[in-house]
Amino acid sequence: MNKLARVWGTLAAMTVLGLVLAYLAGVFHTKIDSDAAITKTAAAGGEVAVVEAVRETVFEQAAGTVQAKDETVISARITATISKVNVRAGDRVGRGDPLIELDARESAARLAQQRQVVLAAKAGLTQAQRDYDRTQNIFNTMPAAISRAAVDAAVAALRSAEAEFGRARRAVEEARTTSSYARISAPIDGTVIDRYADPGDTATPGAPLLRLYNPRLLRLEANVRESLAMRLVKDTELAVRIDALGADLTGTVEEIVPSADPGSRSFLVKVTLPENESLYPGMFGRLRIPSAEKERYYVPAAAVRRMGQLEFVMAETDRGAVRRYVRTGSRGSEGRIEVLSGLEPGEHILVPQ
């Protein structure tokens, strides 16, 4: 008897458990179709708009840095003490403007010394010319009065004096050129970036004193993946975004370096930028390069409503206006927004007034 009661108790417990599971599974609830499960009928009004399918070009971005096309480092050609520096970082200069003045006393003294050497060489040449003329005159009128060796010696002395005079003149030109190096001028129109020296410092050949660039000739240099770089050609116009300025510029492909980086498999692309007073070397920028075409779906931005983190539109169906949850992307032109999922081209939606 007790065994039979235990069996019936077990069966009853299993039956109750099965009924609970069936209830939780919705067996006793009215079924609704899957469309109704994801959309809710709602009262809505407004203008009717159609989901548009637009074929657009897809752009890829390549990060780069603004660089100066014309940039130069100023250094001295002689060793001398710096007397004066006429510019500071940020100053604008024109081609030929004086930048740095060096102590020219030593070079001036050397030039004066070489000029004295020229005078001495000229005097020696004059005397050698006279000796030659006398010797030649005697030889022509009284050949027996002078030996041929004396004539040859006079010719040699004249040629030596001529050579010495020429050497002295060239030394003067060299000293004059060296003296001109004491005044360092701007080789280009530009802006001073850095100043490395001050008055009293010693300038030596090759040591940087100033660095300047031409602000009118800037370009964006970016590494572009090889498959995308192969589609670019010189003089192609590309969109450039400068984030710090919030500006969109149009640049022109100036150069594609014909060698790929073996690590990143990318090519260095140099794009000339339009003149802009707010652009500086070292700023971050991005190239927008067309890569392919893609079909995008657009709806009026006003048609998209939000409920917490969810976005939805009111779509017209055979059952009337229903709520359709969507996922949106970037904003387009003319007040439209891209729909990534939830709608198909040609569907009608309501735009609230």
C-alpha positions in Angstrom: 0.0 0.0 0.0 2.8 2.4 0.9 4.6 1.5 -2.3 1.6 2.4 -4.4 1.2 5.7 -2.6 4.8 6.6 -3.3 4.3 5.9 -7.1 1.2 8.0 -7.2 2.9 10.8 -5.4 5.8 10.8 -7.9 3.4 10.8 -10.8 1.5 13.8 -9.3 4.7 15.8 -8.8 5.9 15.1 -12.3 2.5 16.2 -13.7 2.6 19.5 -11.7 6.2 20.1 -12.9 5.2 19.5 -16.5 2.3 21.9 -16.3 4.5 24.6 -14.8 7.1 24.2 -17.6 4.3 24.3 -20.2 3.0 27.5 -18.7 6.4 29.1 -18.7 6.9 28.1 -22.4 3.7 29.9 -23.3 1.6 26.8 -24.2 -1.5 28.4 -22.6 -1.0 31.9 -24.2 -2.4 33.1 -27.6 0.1 32.8 -30.4 1.1 36.0 -32.4 3.1 36.1 -35.6 6.8 37.0 -35.6 6.1 40.3 -37.3 3.9 41.4 -34.6 6.4 40.3 -32.1 8.9 42.9 -33.2 6.5 45.7 -34.2 3.8 47.3 -32.2 0.8 49.0 -33.7 0.5 52.6 -32.7 -1.4 55.6 -33.6 0.7 57.9 -35.8 0.3 60.6 -38.3 2.5 62.8 -40.5 3.9 62.9 -44.0 4.8 59.7 -45.8 8.4 59.2 -46.9 9.9 56.4 -48.9 13.1 54.5 -47.9 15.7 55.5 -50.5 18.5 53.3 -51.8 21.4 55.4 -52.9 24.6 54.1 -54.5 27.5 56.0 -53.0 31.3 55.8 -53.0 32.9 54.3 -50.0 35.9 56.2 -48.7 38.8 54.8 -46.7 41.0 57.0 -44.4 44.7 57.2 -44.2 46.3 59.0 -41.3 49.2 61.4 -42.0 51.1 64.4 -40.9 51.3 67.9 -42.3 54.9 68.6 -43.6 56.6 71.6 -45.2 57.5 71.1 -48.8 60.2 73.8 -48.6 62.2 73.7 -45.3 65.8 74.7 -44.7 68.3 74.7 -41.9 70.5 77.8 -41.7 74.2 77.3 -40.8 77.4 79.3 -41.1 80.1 78.7 -43.7 82.9 80.1 -41.5 83.9 79.9 -37.9 83.1 83.2 -36.2 81.4 84.8 -33.2 77.7 85.7 -33.6 77.2 89.4 -33.3 73.5 89.7 -33.9 70.5 87.5 -34.5 67.7 89.4 -36.1 64.8 86.9 -35.9 63.0 84.7 -33.4 60.8 81.6 -33.8 57.5 82.5 -35.5 58.9 85.6 -37.4 58.1 85.9 -41.1 61.0 86.6 -43.4 61.5 87.4 -47.1 64.1 86.0 -49.4 67.3 88.0 -48.9 66.4 89.4 -45.4 69.3 89.5 -43.0 69.0 86.8 -40.4 72.3 86.6 -38.6 75.4 88.8 -38.5 78.8 87.4 -37.6 81.9 89.1 -36.3 83.6 90.2 -39.6 86.7 91.8 -38.2 89.0 88.8 -38.9 87.7 88.3 -42.5 88.0 92.0 -43.1 91.6 92.0 -42.0 92.3 89.0 -44.2 90.8 90.8 -47.2 92.9 93.9 -46.5 96.0 91.8 -46.3 95.3 90.1 -49.6 94.8 93.4 -51.2 98.3 94.4 -50.1 99.6 91.2 -51.6 97.9 92.2 -54.9 99.7 95.6 -54.8 103.0 93.9 -54.2 102.4 91.4 -57.0 101.4 94.2 -59.4 104.6 96.1 -58.6 106.6 92.9 -59.2 104.8 92.4 -62.5 105.5 95.9 -63.6 109.2 95.6 -62.9 109.4 92.2 -64.6 107.7 93.7 -67.7 110.2 96.5 -67.8 113.2 94.1 -67.5 111.8 92.0 -70.2 111.3 95.0 -72.5 114.9 96.2 -72.0 116.3 92.8 -72.5 114.3 92.2 -75.6 115.2 95.6 -77.0 119.0 95.0 -76.5 118.7 91.6 -78.0 116.9 93.0 -81.1 119.4 95.9 -81.7 122.7 94.4 -80.5 122.4 90.6 -80.3 126.0 90.3 -79.5 125.7 92.4 -76.4 123.4 90.0 -74.5 123.2 86.2 -74.2 120.2 84.1 -75.1 120.1 82.9 -71.5 119.6 86.4 -70.3 116.6 86.8 -72.6 115.1 83.5 -71.4 115.6 84.5 -67.8 113.7 87.8 -68.4 110.8 85.9 -70.1 110.6 83.4 -67.2 110.6 86.3 -64.6 107.8 88.0 -66.5 105.7 84.8 -66.7 106.3 84.2 -62.9 105.3 87.8 -62.1 102.1 87.4 -64.2 101.2 84.1 -62.4 101.9 85.7 -58.9 99.7 88.7 -59.8 96.9 86.4 -60.9 97.1 84.3 -57.8 97.0 87.4 -55.6 93.9 88.6 -57.4 92.1 85.3 -56.9 93.1 85.3 -53.2 91.4 88.7 -52.9 88.2 87.4 -54.5 88.3 84.4 -52.1 88.8 86.7 -49.1 85.9 89.0 -50.3 83.6 85.9 -50.6 84.6 84.7 -47.2 83.9 88.2 -45.8 80.4 88.1 -47.3 79.7 84.9 -45.3 79.6 87.1 -42.2 76.1 88.2 -43.2 73.6 85.3 -43.4 70.4 86.0 -45.3 67.2 84.1 -45.8 67.3 81.8 -48.8 63.5 81.6 -49.1 60.3 83.4 -48.1 59.2 81.7 -45.0 58.6 81.5 -41.3 61.3 80.8 -38.6 60.5 77.5 -36.8 63.5 77.2 -34.4 66.3 79.4 -33.3 69.4 77.5 -32.0 71.9 80.3 -31.4 72.2 83.7 -29.6 74.6 86.6 -29.8 78.0 85.6 -28.3 77.8 82.0 -29.5 80.4 80.7 -31.8 79.1 79.7 -35.2 80.9 76.8 -36.9 80.4 75.4 -40.4 77.5 73.0 -40.6 76.1 73.7 -37.1 72.4 74.7 -37.3 71.6 78.2 -36.3 68.0 78.6 -37.5 65.3 76.5 -39.2 62.6 77.9 -41.4 59.9 76.8 -43.8 57.6 78.2 -46.5 54.0 78.2 -45.0 52.5 78.6 -48.4 53.8 75.2 -49.5 52.5 72.5 -47.1 51.5 68.9 -47.9 50.0 65.9 -46.0 52.2 62.8 -46.0 50.3 59.6 -45.3 51.0 55.9 -45.6 48.4 54.3 -47.8 47.9 50.5 -48.0 49.3 49.1 -51.2 46.1 48.0 -52.9 44.6 51.4 -52.4 47.7 53.3 -53.3 47.9 51.5 -56.7 44.6 53.2 -57.7 46.0 56.7 -57.1 47.7 58.7 -59.8 49.5 62.0 -59.8 47.4 65.2 -59.8 44.3 63.4 -58.4 42.3 65.5 -56.1 41.6 64.0 -52.6 39.6 65.2 -49.6 41.7 66.0 -46.5 40.4 66.3 -43.0 42.4 68.4 -40.4 40.8 67.5 -37.1 42.4 70.2 -35.1 40.9 72.9 -37.3 37.7 71.0 -38.0 38.3 71.7 -41.6 37.8 69.7 -44.8 40.3 70.7 -47.5 40.9 69.5 -51.1 44.5 68.4 -51.8 46.2 67.2 -54.9 48.4 64.1 -55.1 51.9 65.4 -55.7 54.0 62.3 -55.3 53.6 58.6 -54.7 57.0 57.3 -53.4 57.7 54.2 -55.6 58.7 52.0 -52.8 56.5 50.1 -50.3 57.3 49.8 -46.6 57.9 46.1 -46.1 56.5 46.1 -42.6 53.2 47.8 -43.2 52.9 47.1 -46.9 52.0 50.7 -47.6 53.2 53.5 -49.8 54.0 57.1 -48.8 51.6 59.4 -50.6 52.3 63.2 -50.6 49.3 65.5 -51.1 49.7 69.2 -51.7 47.4 71.3 -49.5 45.9 74.7 -50.3 47.3 77.7 -48.5 45.8 78.1 -45.1 47.2 80.4 -42.4 46.0 78.0 -39.6 48.0 75.1 -40.9 51.4 74.2 -39.4 53.9 71.4 -39.9 53.4 68.5 -37.6 49.6 68.7 -37.5 47.5 65.5 -37.8 45.4 65.0 -40.9 43.5 62.2 -42.7 43.2 61.4 -46.4 39.8 60.3 -47.6 40.4 57.9 -50.5 37.6 56.5 -52.7 37.8 52.7 -52.6 34.5 51.2 -53.8 30.8 51.8 -54.3 28.1 50.6 -51.8 24.3 50.9 -51.7 23.1 52.8 -48.6 19.5 53.3 -47.3 18.4 56.7 -46.3 15.3 58.1 -44.5 14.5 61.6 -43.2 16.3 62.1 -39.9 13.1 63.5 -38.5 11.4 60.1 -39.0 13.7 58.4 -36.5 12.5 58.5 -32.9 14.2 57.3 -29.8 13.1 55.4 -26.7 16.0 55.1 -24.3 18.8 53.4 -26.3 16.4 52.2 -29.0 15.6 53.8 -32.3 12.4 53.2 -34.3 10.3 54.6 -37.1 6.6 54.3 -37.8 6.3 52.2 -40.9 3.1 51.8 -43.0 2.0 48.2 -43.5 -1.2 46.4 -44.4 -2.1 46.5 -40.7 -1.6 50.3 -40.5 1.3 52.2 -38.9 3.6 50.0 -36.9 6.6 50.6 -34.8 9.8 49.3 -36.6 13.0 49.2 -34.6 16.0 50.3 -36.7 19.8 50.9 -36.4 21.1 54.1 -37.9 24.5 55.2 -39.2 26.0 58.4 -40.3 24.0 61.5 -41.3 23.7 62.3 -45.0 22.9 65.5 -46.8 19.5 67.2 -47.0 18.5 66.2 -43.5 18.7 62.4 -44.1 20.2 59.6 -42.0 21.5 56.2 -43.0 19.6 53.1 -41.9 21.8 50.1 -41.4 19.1 47.6 -40.5 15.3 47.3 -39.9 14.1 48.7 -43.2 14.1 47.8 -46.9 14.2 50.1 -50.0 10.8 51.2 -51.1 9.1 50.9 -47.7 6.9 53.8 -46.6 7.4 55.5 -43.2 5.8 58.4 -41.5 7.6 61.6 -40.8 6.0 63.5 -37.8 5.0 67.1 -38.5 
